[in-house]
Amino acid sequence: MLVFFAMKGFSQEKYELISGKIISTNNAVGNVHIVNLNSKLGIVSNDSGEFEMMVSLNDILLFSSIEYERKEIKITENYLKYKKMVVELVPSVNELAEVFIEGLTGNLNYDIKKVPLDTLPKHSFFLKPGDLKKALPPDLHGPKKAPYVGAFPPAAGGVPIPDARYEAEQRLKREIYRKKQFPSKIIKQFGLTYFTDKLQIPEDKIDHFLSYCEDRNIITEYYKNNLLEVIQILREESETYNAIKN
């Protein structure tokens, strides 16, 4: 009984239930993934941005959403004392590369006069109203036509006819693009130190490690925003990967 009460007292002292609210520009942000990187447990905030979670001192909470920049918060004694926290997220902005235009003065009237002349040759044919009534010559290529690459053409009843080959090509292009963007996206979202410090993966081996995890469908789970499953895969595969590497 003494051991039982000691363990119970230790667990009550270690973990505390805190509540919080997630905002952005004074507006509540719902459906945000909140993951405790120490205990590997996570929840999702409700539509009002509110959440409750069991934490302990020095735990690190990861707040992640597609529309906002990821944020990490370390649990301090103040959070455990007041059992409340307000988290403000910053909207994610995709910055475009700078474009420099040379040779302009800023004076519109002057710059227009300096526009170079069009050096492309002019067309040598002319169309008269009478030409519209002329019949076109027969198709020299016969029934052989270029493959259709636009939207699916409707059938006689007005229902679109699916093109299985076109759908497969488009699906393959999307999968290749998502797979190509996956390493940079997950490193940006989780942070480089998560891979190097938590998982003990060298920085120059992260891409190779992510390829090692592909047979666990980690890419599919990531794009479904199932961050808890992604973290579980990374944690389990890092153990076997490091064992093989060593």
Sequence and secondary structure as in RCSB ss.txt:
>XXXX:A:sequence
MLVFFAMKGFSQEKYELISGKIISTNNAVGNVHIVNLNSKLGIVSNDSGEFEMMVSLNDILLFSSIEYERKEIKI
TENYLKYKKMVVELVPSVNELAEVFIEGLTGNLNYDIKKVPLDTLPKHSFFLKPGDLKKALPPDLHGPKKAPYVG
AFPPAAGGVPIPDARYEAEQRLKREIYRKKQFPSKIIKQFGLTYFTDKLQIPEDKIDHFLSYCEDRNIITEYYKN
NLLEVIQILREESETYNAIKN
>XXXX:A:secstr
 HHHHHHHHHHHHH EEEEEEEEETTEE  S EEEETTTTEEEE  TTSEEEEEE TT EEEEEETTEEEEEEE 
 HHHHHH EEEEE  B           S  S HHHHHHT     S        GGGGGS     TTTT      S
S  B TTS B   HHHHHHHHHHHHHHHHHHHHHHHHHHH HHIIIIIS   GGGHHHHHHHTGGGTHHHHHHTT
 HHHHHHHHHHHHHHHHHHH 
